[in-house]
Amino acid sequence: MRHNQGMTNNDYQRLNHVDSVTATRELRNLTDDGLVDLHGSRRWAYYTLKVPVEAPLLGAVLETDEEKILAYVRKHGSIKRAECQALLNITETQARYTLKKMKDRSLLRLEGSGKPSRYLLPDNTAMIQA
């Protein structure tokens, strides 16, 4: 769709080697997720991207949650659970799990306990020992 004006159900079937039912379901999911627009109906229906064609989709580097957290810590010196939650737009449990996983992998170190605890980059000595 990025290279053409639009795509029909038949185009989708041909390009993705799927049947009509699968193509209809997947195109409906893309429409429901807000990624494509449906124009027309039935036999004359076609789909277009909601993202502008000139948007840099190819080659764009998407940061992982861990990369976002590490960039935040580099910029601010540390991160608290609530800051992680806001940064990634996730639940408290998910933020706690993500930070713990990063600590277990020695990407971050925990300082303090309870509410005033925060996560920092590991010391150089800790990195050498790991």
C-alpha positions, 0 to 999 in steps of 0.5 A: 500500500505504501507504493500504490494508491490503494489495495483491494481484497484480491490484491491482498490475497495475491500478495499474501497467499491467503484466501478471501475469508482470511484476507477480509478478516486481516484487512478488517483488523487493520482497519479496526486498528486504525492503520488503514482506511476502507473506501467503498464497499463490497466489490468496489472496496479498497484500502489505503494507508492512514500513514502518509506515504512519505513517512519514513517507515522503512529504515526507521529504528523502533526503540525497544522498551529497554532501550527507551529506559536506558536512554531515560536513565542516561539522560536523567541519571536514574528512573523510578517505577512510576517514571518507567510506567509513564515513559512506556505507558504501561501498568505498575506491574508491567513496569515493575517486571520490566525493571526487575528483568533489566536488573537481573540482566545487569542492565540496571542496578537497584538503589534503595528499597520501597518507595524511594528506590530507583534504578541506575546504570550499573557501576563500571566495576559491576560491569567488569565483574559480570 
